[in-house]
Amino acid sequence: MRKHRYALGATFASLAIVLLAACQGNTGSSGSQSGGATSNLKIGLVTDVGTLDDHNFNQYSWEGAKAGAQAVGAAAPHSVVTTQSADYAKNINSFVSKNYNIIVTVGFALGSDTTKAAKANPNIKFIGVDQGICVDANGNPDSTFACKGDAATLLPNYQGLVFKEQQPGYLAGVVAASISKSGHIAAIGGTATVPAVPNYMIGYLNGAKSVKSDIKVELKYVSAAPDAKAFNDPAGGKAAADQLLSQNPDIDVLFQVAGKTGNGVLQSACDHNIHAIGVDVDQWVSTPDTKACTVVSAEKKLTKAVSDAIQRVNDKKDKGGTITLDITTDSVGLSPFHDSQSMITPDIQAKIDAAVKGLKDGTIKACVETPFGSCDNKNGQPPA
Amino acid sequence: MDFILHVPVIGLLLQFIGYLLSVMATNGSLIITLSTPIALGALCGFMNERSGVVNIGIEGMMLFAAFVGWYVAALVNGGAPSNPGPMGITLPLLVGLLAAIAAGVAVSALHAWLSISVRANQIISGTIINIEALAITGYLNLLISQNPIPSAGNFQSFVVPHAAASVPILGWLLTTFLAHGPITLTMLVLVIVLQVLLFRSRWGLRTRAVGEHPRAAETLGIDVIRLRYRNVLLGGVLAGLGGAWFTLEYIGTFQGGMTGGRGYIALAALIFGRWTPIGAFGAALVFGIADTLGQAVSFNPPTGDLGAVLSGVPEQVFSALPYLVTIIVLAGVVGRSIPPAADGQPYEREAKAT
């Protein structure tokens, strides 16, 4: 018995060491400092539910934090990976309590907890990815979305980075409608409750209609909430796409707006020999296993946006409030076409160029926008 | 009056049943596919629990096997495309499959040692496996993704010949049960084989004896410890297959946490299926159907009255369907499910007389 007890203790101890090693490893291996500039800034990043290896949203924001740290000569950033949405505040506070100078939070869903943390800790700089800051007159998060308070003066330490996803979505729609032979295309999103997702999809719908007014466009969502099923379940995403395609066998272009769940959507498109369009990052590069059918990706330049925000803090040029990043600064757009370049005839390229130009000079609107730059929508569908 | 009041409800119910059947008819093959990891996980649990070892680490075992199988297949593949045989079978994929099975067995060996030899708390052992698998595979995948290697692809589904598939009913049965990759087909065979072995073989009798009353089994000369070890390790083979389904058959690439809780659903399926292979498979099908139905209502809502009613139901209810089914099952609404009597109790040989 005694021997066994020691053996058990040893097992648990060794497991603990392995786990610790795994956690330590997550704090990043890019410790190298760039020549010249040094900085004492301590940078922490809290992910949304998911993982740092999602080849997508969390991962590229994390790359941005690393790039920003390197650019200003700070030590490599540390990360906390959120496993359930109840832990957002706890994970943010784990950095607050260790006196970090910059805390990056990734995802719309962390907005409310980041706002509270920014108000409680005016000396810490917060950077929120996909977070339009909406506060009441006292600087508290405003659940009614009246947004009466001026975030820039109430929370000068909080930069909310928002992308106009409808613009790359619109361009993806132009491409999809141009390459579709059947005149029936689809987009599968994680959930309509995260504005970025319907923004992409409504832009996609409008872009497709601009090319072919009678095109059939399915906008479908796999989940009703921003949960693991929406963004973190590739097998579920593939099943959803398989089901949609078995009911609508003539769909020949599939746009994924569902993070890791969507990587399963890409797989389904490949298995069905139809075209796929990736999201957020250049998925031809980030998920090479499905590059054969990935024509293009609707991108938002997460890495650059996060890195730039960190550099603004270091240069003491940061201002609070929501910063909207759009196509005029090339913060959003289409990825290169890579292997699919041959599909893009001069005619299609001309349509894309015209759309880019129109979006840039404002003659084309990707969707009807709310005052906060999101698409006006109900349940992810455009207003009738 | 009563009659008139109830007619609309009966009408709706009939419409709903019709809709359910049409969803099942269009998605028969998908439902079996979705139930594969749940069924394989439940079979792993079956092997463990029938011989008296509780295993809640199925989720972790599958995740670990999924990762190892994918990585080994990619390494063997080395980026060079191989010529696929029938069902997309290639040498790298087969090596990956064996590696996934080996990984499942290795994690099971840890569980067996902790719960049989060390007589540790079996729930804790399973929990450790779940947490550890998520952390280790996520970390290793992050390391690999710095310098990504191309995957070895995945097994393809068997294609039912067009002539056979177009026969009414028979064609549907053939595509539903046969249009799958090798792992799903193996699962279908294993369900039947294990069911027969459990009730018709010496091994089955001994396993049931050891799970119900190990002391009595030992007095009849059965080596309880050895049988438990063997069954838990065989369970690891099944969990390994379940993990391989994710990365080598259905998706073809690894992503952190991609088992998505199906290992836990497998436990519920095992209980729902009353600790028998056929029952567990049936339960896995129920989960597959609930999942497909929830998605169908949001993708292709039915028309008519039923559509009006269903569109009034919040979407969240349908997303919650598989979990509601789990709770109903666990609460024992569908008949009481009685576990093997010695489930979860470490066995200690009686002290030898000196």
Boltz contact constraints between the chains, C-beta under 6 A:
constraints:
  - contact:
      token1: [A, 4]
      token2: [B, 118]
      max_distance: 6.0
  - contact:
      token1: [A, 7]
      token2: [B, 118]
      max_distance: 6.0
  - contact:
      token1: [A, 8]
      token2: [B, 118]
      max_distance: 6.0
  - contact:
      token1: [A, 8]
      token2: [B, 120]
      max_distance: 6.0
  - contact:
      token1: [A, 15]
      token2: [B, 128]
      max_distance: 6.0
  - contact:
      token1: [A, 19]
      token2: [B, 135]
      max_distance: 6.0
  - contact:
      token1: [A, 22]
      token2: [B, 135]
      max_distance: 6.0
  - contact:
      token1: [A, 22]
      token2: [B, 136]
      max_distance: 6.0
  - contact:
      token1: [A, 22]
      token2: [B, 139]
      max_distance: 6.0
  - contact:
      token1: [A, 25]
      token2: [B, 139]
      max_distance: 6.0
  - contact:
      token1: [A, 51]
      token2: [B, 138]
      max_distance: 6.0
  - contact:
      token1: [A, 51]
      token2: [B, 256]
      max_distance: 6.0
  - contact:
      token1: [A, 52]
      token2: [B, 142]
      max_distance: 6.0
  - contact:
      token1: [A, 53]
      token2: [B, 141]
      max_distance: 6.0
  - contact:
      token1: [A, 53]
      token2: [B, 142]
      max_distance: 6.0
  - contact:
      token1: [A, 53]
      token2: [B, 145]
      max_distance: 6.0
  - contact:
      token1: [A, 53]
      token2: [B, 256]
      max_distance: 6.0
  - contact:
      token1: [A, 220]
      token2: [B, 299]
      max_distance: 6.0
  - contact:
      token1: [A, 223]
      token2: [B, 319]
      max_distance: 6.0
  - contact:
      token1: [A, 224]
      token2: [B, 315]
      max_distance: 6.0
  - contact:
      token1: [A, 224]
      token2: [B, 316]
      max_distance: 6.0
  - contact:
      token1: [A, 224]
      token2: [B, 319]
      max_distance: 6.0
  - contact:
      token1: [A, 233]
      token2: [B, 260]
      max_distance: 6.0
  - contact:
      token1: [A, 234]
      token2: [B, 251]
      max_distance: 6.0
  - contact:
      token1: [A, 234]
      token2: [B, 255]
      max_distance: 6.0
  - contact:
      token1: [A, 234]
      token2: [B, 258]
      max_distance: 6.0
  - contact:
      token1: [A, 235]
      token2: [B, 250]
      max_distance: 6.0
  - contact:
      token1: [A, 235]
      token2: [B, 251]
      max_distance: 6.0
  - contact:
      token1: [A, 239]
      token2: [B, 34]
      max_distance: 6.0
  - contact:
      token1: [A, 240]
      token2: [B, 295]
      max_distance: 6.0
  - contact:
      token1: [A, 242]
      token2: [B, 30]
      max_distance: 6.0
  - contact:
      token1: [A, 243]
      token2: [B, 27]
      max_distance: 6.0
  - contact:
      token1: [A, 243]
      token2: [B, 30]
      max_distance: 6.0
  - contact:
      token1: [A, 243]
      token2: [B, 295]
      max_distance: 6.0
  - contact:
      token1: [A, 244]
      token2: [B, 299]
      max_distance: 6.0
  - contact:
      token1: [A, 246]
      token2: [B, 26]
      max_distance: 6.0
  - contact:
      token1: [A, 247]
      token2: [B, 300]
      max_distance: 6.0
  - contact:
      token1: [A, 260]
      token2: [B, 255]
      max_distance: 6.0
  - contact:
      token1: [A, 264]
      token2: [B, 251]
      max_distance: 6.0
  - contact:
      token1: [A, 267]
      token2: [B, 251]
      max_distance: 6.0
  - contact:
      token1: [A, 288]
      token2: [B, 150]
      max_distance: 6.0
  - contact:
      token1: [A, 289]
      token2: [B, 151]
      max_distance: 6.0
  - contact:
      token1: [A, 289]
      token2: [B, 252]
      max_distance: 6.0
  - contact:
      token1: [A, 289]
      token2: [B, 253]
      max_distance: 6.0
